[in-house]
Amino acid sequence: MARRGRCSAQSRRYEQNRKIKKFVKGLNPSLKARLLVLDPRSLEEVLCIANRQESRVESYQ
Protein backbone atom coordinates (compact mmCIF):
# COMPACT_ATOMS: atom_id res chain seq x y z
CA MET A 1 0.00 0.00 0.00
CA ALA A 2 2.77 2.46 0.89
CA ARG A 3 4.50 1.72 -2.38
CA ARG A 4 1.40 2.63 -4.36
CA GLY A 5 1.24 6.00 -2.58
CA ARG A 6 4.92 6.65 -3.27
CA CYS A 7 4.54 5.82 -6.96
CA SER A 8 1.51 8.02 -7.17
CA ALA A 9 3.34 10.94 -5.51
CA GLN A 10 6.30 10.38 -7.82
CA SER A 11 3.96 10.33 -10.80
CA ARG A 12 2.33 13.60 -9.71
CA ARG A 13 5.75 15.27 -9.32
CA TYR A 14 6.76 14.06 -12.78
CA GLU A 15 3.53 15.38 -14.30
CA GLN A 16 3.92 18.73 -12.49
CA ASN A 17 7.51 19.09 -13.76
CA ARG A 18 6.42 18.20 -17.29
CA LYS A 19 3.75 20.92 -17.24
CA ILE A 20 6.21 23.48 -15.87
CA LYS A 21 8.78 22.69 -18.57
CA LYS A 22 6.16 22.87 -21.31
CA PHE A 23 4.89 26.25 -20.08
CA VAL A 24 8.37 27.74 -19.63
CA LYS A 25 9.43 26.52 -23.09
CA GLY A 26 6.79 28.78 -24.67
CA LEU A 27 7.83 31.95 -22.85
CA ASN A 28 9.73 34.92 -24.20
CA PRO A 29 13.48 34.22 -23.66
CA SER A 30 14.04 37.15 -21.29
CA LEU A 31 11.00 36.24 -19.19
CA LYS A 32 12.10 32.60 -19.21
CA ALA A 33 15.54 33.54 -17.87
CA ARG A 34 14.10 35.66 -15.04
CA LEU A 35 11.65 32.92 -14.13
CA LEU A 36 14.23 30.14 -14.01
CA VAL A 37 16.45 32.17 -11.67
CA LEU A 38 13.62 32.09 -9.12
CA ASP A 39 13.42 28.26 -9.31
CA PRO A 40 9.65 27.80 -8.93
CA ARG A 41 8.45 24.47 -7.50
CA SER A 42 4.87 24.28 -8.76
CA LEU A 43 2.89 25.20 -11.85
CA GLU A 44 0.86 27.63 -9.75
CA GLU A 45 4.07 29.37 -8.64
CA VAL A 46 5.35 29.51 -12.24
CA LEU A 47 2.11 31.09 -13.46
CA CYS A 48 2.08 33.63 -10.63
CA ILE A 49 5.71 34.68 -11.19
CA ALA A 50 5.29 34.87 -14.98
CA ASN A 51 2.16 36.96 -14.59
CA ARG A 52 3.91 39.39 -12.21
CA GLN A 53 6.92 39.70 -14.50
CA GLU A 54 4.72 40.27 -17.54
CA SER A 55 2.76 42.97 -15.69
CA ARG A 56 6.01 44.75 -14.83
CA VAL A 57 7.14 44.68 -18.46
CA GLU A 58 3.78 46.00 -19.67
CA SER A 59 3.83 48.85 -17.17
CA TYR A 60 7.14 50.09 -18.64
CA GLN A 61 5.82 50.11 -22.22
N, C-alpha and C positions, 0 to 999 in steps of 0.2 A: 504494500500500500504506500509506504513512504517513497519507494522508488517511482511510482506513478506520479506522485506530487512533484518530485524533483524533476522528472522529465517534462512535466507540464510547465513548470516554472522556467526551465531551460528553454523550452519551445517558445514561451511567451517573450523571454528576453531576446531570443533570436529574431522573432517576428518584429518586435519593437525596434531593434537595431536595423533591420532591413528597411522598415518604413522611414526611419531617420535618414539613412543613407540615400534612399530614393528621393526624399524631399530635398535634402541638401544638394544633391547632384543637379537639381533643376534651378538652383539659385544663381543670381548674379555673382560672378567671381569675387568681387570685393565684399559683398555681404556674406558669402560663403566663408571667406577667410576670417572675418570678424566673428562669425558664429562658431567656427571650429575652435577658436582660441578659448572660448568660454566653456567648452567641453560639456554640452548638455547631456543629460542622462535619460530623458524621456521625450517622446514626440511632442507632448504638451509643452515641455520646456523649450524645445526647438521652435515651435510655432510662436510662442510668446516672445522669445528673444528676436526672432526674425521680424515679427510684427513691430516690435519696438524700434529695431534698427531701421526698418523701412520708413517708419513714421518720422524718425530723425532726419533721414535723407530727404524726404518729401518736404519737411519744414524748411530746409535750406534752399530749396529750388524755387 
